[in-house]
Amino acid sequence: MSKIISRETVFAGRVLDVAVEKHQMPDGRQSSFEIIRHPGGAAILPVLPDGRVLLISQFRPAIGKMIYEIPAGRLEPGESAQDCAGRELIEEAGYSAAQILPLGGFWSTAGFCDEYIHLFLGRELNIAEQKLEADEIIDLCPMTLAEAVGKVESGEILDGKTQLSLLLYEKTLCGE
């Protein structure tokens, strides 16, 4: 484990902060790092009553195009990861889930960011009112799990949280 010796926040934003930090490393050396500090997030793989998974296609300005994803968002202060996943499912897809089950989680980019994304499976879906933010462009894309995994394998689904969620769900169904 390293110990933070000093931290200078060089940018504080709505979504993330950027800091230059000096750390004492586990071997005793000191090194400086540029680190993005993020409150973490949650993502949910919704499963429709007919067994299809509900992906979304969302415009992402950072890459300038629409990509397949699962509903996801940033944790609000004091919000549990499970509540965040349920909120994002309603806001982005227009569904609520009676069951929200943990699938796992991962560090999104541990080389320079502390964002941890919690993954969930949403079952027993009910239609709700979609509540898109003003800057969101989202299309609903229901498909079979086999179709979605095929899109992962062919390189059509490049979003990490979506890839991992689909593969973990597929593994769960196969009983492994």
MOVENKA-V840920 format. One line per field, one symbol per residue. ss: DSSP state (H for helix, E for strand, C for the rest). psi: psi as a letter, one per 20 degrees, with the letter a starting at -180 (. if undefined). Layout:
# MOVENKA-V840920
ss->???
psi->???
This chain:
# MOVENKA-V840920
ss->CCEEEEEEEEEECCCCEEEEEEEECCCCCEEEEEEEECCCEEEEEEECCCCCEEEEEEEECCCCEEEEECEEEECCCCCCHHHHHHHHHHHHHCEEEEEEEEEEEEECCCCCECCEEEEEEEEEEEECCCCCCCCCCEEEEEECHHHHHHHHHHCCCCCHHHHHHHHHHHHHHCCC
psi->qrppgqpooipoahhrqpqpqpqorhjiqpqqqopppqirrqqpoporhjiqqorqoppohhikrqqprqprrqpqpipqhghgggghggghikqqphpopphbrqpgmihjqjppppprpprlqqpropmqrhjpopqpmqrqgggghhhghijhoipghggggghggggghij.
